[in-house]
Amino acid sequence: MSHKHRNVLQAIYHDPVSANIHWREIESLLHHLGAEIEPAHGARYRITLNRHEFFVHHPHHGNEFGKPEVKHLRECLAAAGATLSRYDERDKG
C-alpha cells in the first residue's frame, strides 16, 4: 500500500473523526483496495468491496467528506474487512 493510500485509511480511522478527506482520495483508496464503484441515484455511489455492498454520498458542496460521512465510511470499510491493521499485516507478509 502506498503512503498516500495508507494516510487516507489512517485519516478515516483516526479519532477524533477527520472532516477534511477529499472524495478523490477516498475514491482512489477504494479502487486500490479492489472496490467496484458505480454511480447510483443522485450523488450516491454503490461500493462493492470484499463481497460487501454499501452506499456513500458524494459531497454536494465542495469535495470534502463531513464527519458523519467519514464515520459511515469507517463502519462500512470495517464491515468489509478493510482495516488499517489488516493492510499492515498484508504488506508485511
N, CA, C and O of each residue as an XYZ file, in Angstrom:
372
protein
N       0.862     -1.174      0.000
C       0.000      0.000      0.000
C       0.902      1.230      0.000
O       1.859      1.306      0.771
N       0.598      2.173     -0.851
C       1.394      3.388     -0.915
C       1.164      4.232      0.343
O       0.183      4.057      1.065
N       2.087      5.135      0.574
C       1.954      6.027      1.738
C       0.695      6.884      1.613
O       0.026      7.174      2.605
N       0.390      7.276      0.401
C      -0.804      8.102      0.169
C      -2.070      7.361      0.587
O      -2.902      7.911      1.307
N      -2.219      6.113      0.138
C      -3.407      5.335      0.488
C      -3.432      5.018      1.973
O      -4.493      5.048      2.598
N      -2.283      4.716      2.539
C      -2.218      4.415      3.972
C      -2.628      5.638      4.794
O      -3.330      5.502      5.797
N      -2.195      6.831      4.374
C      -2.555      8.057      5.087
C      -4.054      8.321      5.031
O      -4.640      8.778      6.013
N      -4.675      8.038      3.894
C      -6.123      8.224      3.784
C      -6.845      7.232      4.688
O      -7.799      7.599      5.374
N      -6.397      5.978      4.692
C      -7.010      4.972      5.560
C      -6.822      5.352      7.029
O      -7.736      5.182      7.836
N      -5.645      5.862      7.376
C      -5.405      6.334      8.745
C      -6.360      7.471      9.090
O      -6.920      7.498     10.186
N      -6.549      8.401      8.171
C      -7.434      9.536      8.425
C      -8.873      9.074      8.649
O      -9.586      9.640      9.478
N      -9.298      8.050      7.914
C     -10.660      7.533      8.070
C     -10.851      6.928      9.454
O     -11.906      7.097     10.066
N      -9.833      6.221      9.954
C      -9.946      5.547     11.250
C      -9.466      6.405     12.419
O      -9.512      5.951     13.562
N      -9.013      7.617     12.168
C      -8.471      8.470     13.229
C      -9.581      9.006     14.128
O     -10.665      9.342     13.653
N      -9.305      9.084     15.426
C     -10.205      9.727     16.384
C      -9.495     10.935     16.946
O      -8.331     10.810     17.325
N     -10.113     12.090     17.025
C     -11.478     12.391     16.596
C     -11.605     12.322     15.075
O     -10.621     12.410     14.340
N     -12.829     12.166     14.640
C     -13.115     11.979     13.222
C     -12.664     13.200     12.424
O     -12.947     14.341     12.789
N     -11.971     12.936     11.346
C     -11.496     13.993     10.460
C     -12.612     14.416      9.511
O     -13.442     13.600      9.111
N     -12.623     15.683      9.159
C     -13.647     16.168      8.232
C     -13.022     16.799      6.998
O     -13.682     17.568      6.299
N     -11.775     16.491      6.721
C     -11.145     17.113      5.556
C     -10.549     16.076      4.611
O      -9.450     16.261      4.088
N     -11.274     14.991      4.397
C     -10.849     13.956      3.465
C     -11.603     14.184      2.160
O     -12.832     14.262      2.156
N     -10.880     14.290      1.069
C     -11.479     14.590     -0.225
C     -12.006     13.327     -0.900
O     -11.463     12.236     -0.727
N     -13.076     13.503     -1.672
C     -13.701     12.404     -2.399
C     -12.702     11.697     -3.303
O     -12.681     10.467     -3.347
N     -11.880     12.439     -4.020
C     -10.943     11.808     -4.963
C      -9.933     10.932     -4.230
O      -9.482      9.928     -4.782
N      -9.564     11.290     -2.991
C      -8.656     10.460     -2.201
C      -9.344      9.170     -1.766
O      -8.743      8.096     -1.790
N     -10.601      9.285     -1.372
C     -11.377      8.111     -0.965
C     -11.617      7.207     -2.169
O     -11.489      5.987     -2.070
N     -11.957      7.794     -3.282
C     -12.194      7.012     -4.498
C     -10.922      6.268     -4.912
O     -10.986      5.099     -5.292
N      -9.782      6.928     -4.843
C      -8.508      6.301     -5.181
C      -8.202      5.148     -4.228
O      -7.760      4.083     -4.659
N      -8.437      5.361     -2.932
C      -8.205      4.304     -1.943
C      -9.109      3.113     -2.216
O      -8.650      1.971     -2.194
N     -10.382      3.362     -2.473
C     -11.323      2.272     -2.733
C     -10.911      1.460     -3.953
O     -10.978      0.231     -3.934
N     -10.487      2.138     -5.011
C     -10.002      1.419     -6.200
C      -8.775      0.585     -5.846
O      -8.654     -0.559     -6.283
N      -7.867      1.153     -5.057
C      -6.661      0.435     -4.648
C      -7.011     -0.818     -3.845
O      -6.345     -1.845     -3.975
N      -8.051     -0.737     -3.018
C      -8.470     -1.868     -2.195
C      -9.226     -2.920     -3.003
O      -9.527     -4.001     -2.496
N      -9.531     -2.600     -4.260
C     -10.221     -3.557     -5.117
C     -11.721     -3.375     -5.170
O     -12.437     -4.275     -5.609
N     -12.206     -2.242     -4.735
C     -13.645     -1.994     -4.720
C     -14.161     -1.645     -6.116
O     -13.453     -1.065     -6.939
N     -15.412     -2.018     -6.350
C     -16.125     -1.577     -7.544
C     -16.966     -0.378     -7.140
O     -17.692     -0.430     -6.147
N     -16.872      0.691     -7.899
C     -17.607      1.917     -7.598
C     -18.526      2.223     -8.771
O     -18.073      2.404     -9.901
N     -19.824      2.277     -8.485
C     -20.811      2.547     -9.535
C     -21.704      3.692     -9.105
O     -22.151      3.733     -7.958
N     -21.973      4.631    -10.016
C     -22.933      5.680     -9.675
C     -24.302      5.057     -9.422
O     -24.730      4.154    -10.140
N     -24.967      5.547     -8.406
C     -26.327      5.095     -8.112
C     -27.248      6.291     -8.367
O     -27.057      7.018     -9.343
N     -28.206      6.495     -7.534
C     -29.162      7.583     -7.717
C     -28.601      8.891     -7.158
O     -28.137      8.931     -6.018
N     -28.641      9.949     -7.949
C     -28.189     11.260     -7.493
C     -26.705     11.265     -7.173
O     -25.880     10.886     -8.004
N     -26.372     11.695     -5.966
C     -24.975     11.793     -5.540
C     -24.505     10.527     -4.826
O     -23.429     10.505     -4.230
N     -25.312      9.483     -4.889
C     -24.951      8.233     -4.203
C     -24.120      7.354     -5.120
O     -24.321      7.315     -6.333
N     -23.183      6.651     -4.506
C     -22.366      5.667     -5.216
C     -22.478      4.329     -4.514
O     -22.422      4.247     -3.287
N     -22.636      3.282     -5.307
C     -22.682      1.923     -4.761
C     -21.251      1.395     -4.768
O     -20.584      1.380     -5.803
N     -20.794      0.965     -3.602
C     -19.451      0.435     -3.447
C     -19.568     -1.050     -3.114
O     -20.325     -1.429     -2.220
N     -18.827     -1.884     -3.824
C     -18.755     -3.307     -3.520
C     -17.301     -3.617     -3.215
O     -16.419     -3.449     -4.058
N     -17.068     -4.079     -1.979
C     -15.715     -4.377     -1.524
C     -15.746     -5.658     -0.704
O     -16.462     -5.749      0.294
N     -14.976     -6.633     -1.124
C     -14.905     -7.919     -0.411
C     -16.294     -8.515     -0.183
O     -16.606     -8.993      0.907
N     -17.112     -8.479     -1.220
C     -18.481     -9.018     -1.203
C     -19.437     -8.246     -0.287
O     -20.542     -8.721     -0.022
N     -19.042     -7.087      0.191
C     -19.921     -6.227      0.977
C     -20.323     -5.046      0.110
O     -19.493     -4.435     -0.563
N     -21.602     -4.741      0.142
C     -22.105     -3.622     -0.650
C     -22.576     -2.531      0.298
O     -23.260     -2.794      1.287
N     -22.195     -1.300     -0.027
C     -22.651     -0.152      0.756
C     -22.718      1.058     -0.152
O     -22.200      1.044     -1.269
N     -23.356      2.095      0.335
C     -23.524      3.323     -0.433
C     -22.851      4.474      0.285
O     -22.887      4.562      1.512
N     -22.241      5.351     -0.485
C     -21.689      6.592      0.053
C     -22.230      7.736     -0.790
O     -22.577      7.562     -1.959
N     -22.293      8.892     -0.179
C     -22.756     10.093     -0.864
C     -21.560     10.943     -1.245
O     -20.692     11.227     -0.419
N     -21.525     11.343     -2.499
C     -20.517     12.301     -2.945
C     -20.877     13.640     -2.297
O     -22.046     14.026     -2.307
N     -19.912     14.347     -1.743
C     -20.224     15.643     -1.114
C     -20.871     16.607     -2.114
O     -20.451     16.695     -3.268
N     -21.891     17.321     -1.658
C     -22.624     18.230     -2.538
C     -21.875     19.543     -2.755
O     -21.738     20.001     -3.889
N     -21.400     20.137     -1.693
C     -20.718     21.434     -1.779
C     -19.245     21.217     -1.490
O     -18.859     20.982     -0.344
N     -18.440     21.294     -2.503
C     -17.027     21.003     -2.334
C     -16.799     19.512     -2.483
O     -17.681     18.771     -2.917
N     -15.624     19.092     -2.123
C     -15.275     17.682     -2.293
C     -14.869     17.009     -1.001
O     -14.401     15.871     -1.024
N     -15.037     17.683      0.129
C     -14.627     17.104      1.410
C     -15.783     16.383      2.073
O     -16.913     16.870      2.092
N     -15.480     15.206      2.619
C     -16.464     14.447      3.382
C     -16.632     15.099      4.752
O     -15.660     15.549      5.357
N     -17.859     15.146      5.229
C     -18.124     15.625      6.573
C     -17.913     14.506      7.579
O     -17.734     13.348      7.201
N     -17.934     14.851      8.855
C     -17.704     13.857      9.911
C     -18.699     12.697      9.866
O     -18.282     11.548     10.013
N     -20.005     12.948      9.669
C     -20.941     11.808      9.611
C     -20.641     10.862      8.446
O     -20.775      9.647      8.586
N     -20.238     11.414      7.301
C     -19.919     10.577      6.149
C     -18.659      9.762      6.385
O     -18.576      8.607      5.967
N     -17.676     10.358      7.054
C     -16.442      9.622      7.361
C     -16.742      8.494      8.343
O     -16.215      7.391      8.196
N     -17.581      8.756      9.340
C     -17.969      7.701     10.296
C     -18.671      6.551      9.568
O     -18.392      5.381      9.829
N     -19.585      6.893      8.656
C     -20.300      5.874      7.893
C     -19.318      5.058      7.050
O     -19.394      3.830      7.017
N     -18.405      5.739      6.375
C     -17.414      5.050      5.555
C     -16.547      4.143      6.411
O     -16.241      3.022      6.004
N     -16.148      4.602      7.578
C     -15.333      3.798      8.505
C     -16.059      2.508      8.872
O     -15.467      1.430      8.853
N     -17.341      2.621      9.207
C     -18.124      1.441      9.576
C     -18.242      0.461      8.403
O     -18.140     -0.753      8.577
N     -18.457      1.010      7.219
C     -18.593      0.154      6.034
C     -17.282     -0.539      5.697
O     -17.279     -1.728      5.376
N     -16.168      0.182      5.765
C     -14.866     -0.422      5.491
C     -14.538     -1.501      6.515
O     -14.009     -2.555      6.163
N     -14.849     -1.240      7.778
C     -14.586     -2.231      8.824
C     -15.409     -3.496      8.580
O     -14.905     -4.608      8.742
N     -16.670     -3.326      8.190
C     -17.526     -4.486      7.906
C     -16.991     -5.291      6.721
O     -17.167     -6.508      6.662
N     -16.341     -4.611      5.784
C     -15.785     -5.284      4.606
C     -14.373     -5.805      4.871
O     -13.754     -6.386      3.980
N     -13.865     -5.605      6.068
C     -12.544     -6.115      6.422
C     -11.396     -5.224      5.993
O     -10.248     -5.667      5.985
N     -11.671     -3.991      5.639
C     -10.619     -3.061      5.206
C     -10.203     -2.184      6.383
O     -10.595     -1.021      6.484
N      -9.401     -2.772      7.266
C      -8.899     -2.027      8.413
C      -7.418     -1.756      8.237
O      -6.744     -2.409      7.441
N      -6.927     -0.803      8.974
C      -5.515     -0.441      8.880
C      -4.624     -1.597      9.312
O      -3.607     -1.865      8.672
N      -4.990     -2.281     10.387
C      -4.167     -3.395     10.871
C      -4.131     -4.538      9.859
O      -3.095     -5.181      9.691
N      -5.235     -4.792      9.192
C      -5.257     -5.870      8.200
C      -4.318     -5.568      7.036
O      -3.624     -6.460      6.549
N      -4.295     -4.331      6.594
C      -3.432     -3.996      5.466
C      -1.973     -3.842      5.874
O      -1.078     -4.009      5.046
N      -1.728     -3.528      7.136
C      -0.347     -3.526      7.629
C       0.184     -4.971      7.633
O       1.328     -5.219      7.254
N      -0.656     -5.910      8.061
C      -0.254     -7.342      8.072
C      -0.014     -7.825      6.652
O       0.952     -8.546      6.401
N      -0.863     -7.445      5.734
C      -0.744     -7.876      4.342
C       0.555     -7.357      3.723
O       1.229     -8.076      2.985
N       0.899     -6.102      4.028
C       2.111     -5.513      3.458
C       3.376     -6.140      4.026
O       4.403     -6.179      3.349
N       3.314     -6.633      5.263
C       4.492     -7.276      5.869
C       4.729     -8.664      5.304
O       5.868     -9.114      5.184
N       3.624     -9.346      4.953
C       3.726    -10.741      4.520
C       4.021    -10.949      3.107
O       4.124    -12.091      2.660
